């Protein structure tokens, strides 16, 4: 499994919302799905990013 952060936001009226929820749960159960742009932005802002070296970027 990947260690990369993943942020998932779904519009509450999206017709395939359940599909997104199920697939996310199956692949990345630790990911919290949010239902507003504000909540999604908050998740990103609150994430503690690690310092990435140039070498790591080249091999990514």
N, C-alpha and C positions, 0 to 999 in steps of 0.2 A: 504494500500500500504506500502511497505517496505521503510525504510530509508537507507538501506544499499547501499553503492556505487556500481555501476555496470559499467563496461567498456566493450564496444563491438567494436571489430575490425573485418573487413571483407576484404578479398582479393578482389581487384577490378574485377578479372576475375572469382570469385566464381559463379557457375551456379545458386545457390539459394540465391543470394544476396538480391533480392527483397523480398523474404520470410522473411529473417532476418530483413530487414528494416520495413516491415509491422508489424510483430509480436512484435518487439521492440517498435514501435510507439503505438501499441494498449495497451501494458502492462506497459511500462515505457516511456512515451512521453518526459520526461525531459532528457533522455539519448542521448548523442551525439554519433553517429556511426562514426568511423573513418576508413580510407581505407589504412593505412600504419602502419607498426610496430613502426616506429618512433613516429607517432602521438599517438598511443596507449600508448607507454611508457611515453610520455609527459603528458598525462592525469593522469596516475598513479603518476608520480613524482610531479605533481602540486596539487594533492589532499591533503587537510588538514585533516589528520587523528586525531581523538579524542583519548585521553588517555583512555585505556580500563583497568579496574581493573580485578583482578583475579576472583572476584565474578561474574562479567559480563561474563567472558569467560566460567565459569562453567555452567552458565544458558543459554548460547547461543546454 
